[in-house]
Amino acid sequence: MEVQGKVKMVGETQTFGNNGFRKREIVVTTEEQYPQHIMVEFVQDKCDLLNSFQVGQDVKISINLRGREWVNPQGETKYFNSIQGWRIENLQAAAPSAAAPMPPADAFEPATNLTEEDHDDLPF
């Protein structure tokens, strides 16, 4: 699955517990009739994928939906969902190359120094 939109916020990496679990969040605003602010979390080594992204960039994030079950101390079962990212791409167009434009075909003069032997030099 994918989420596409404009970066609204990129959070700092958070570390939890003694095992060093890491999480980093990004919020993307979708560009549709009713824009949605979607929070996506990146975990462990995927946190570093967000280092080169900034607010305002158009991105596409590949995601997995995650669900968890938890039983509270009173014995009630609760369910939690999260959106976990595993790849992010910048959608803004790359700057066009600065190559010189091709001159029009009529800007070249025709060759006048061809002989009968020159015109049939193809190897096949």
Sequence and secondary structure as in RCSB ss.txt:
>XXXX:A:sequence
MEVQGKVKMVGETQTFGNNGFRKREIVVTTEEQYPQHIMVEFVQDKCDLLNSFQVGQDVKISINLRGREWVNPQG
ETKYFNSIQGWRIENLQAAAPSAAAPMPPADAFEPATNLTEEDHDDLPF
>XXXX:A:secstr
 EEEEEEEEE   EEETTTTEEEEEEEEE  SSS  EEEEEEEGGGGGGGGG  TT EEEEEEEEEEEEEE TTS
 EEEEEEEEEEEEEE S            GGGS       TTGGG    
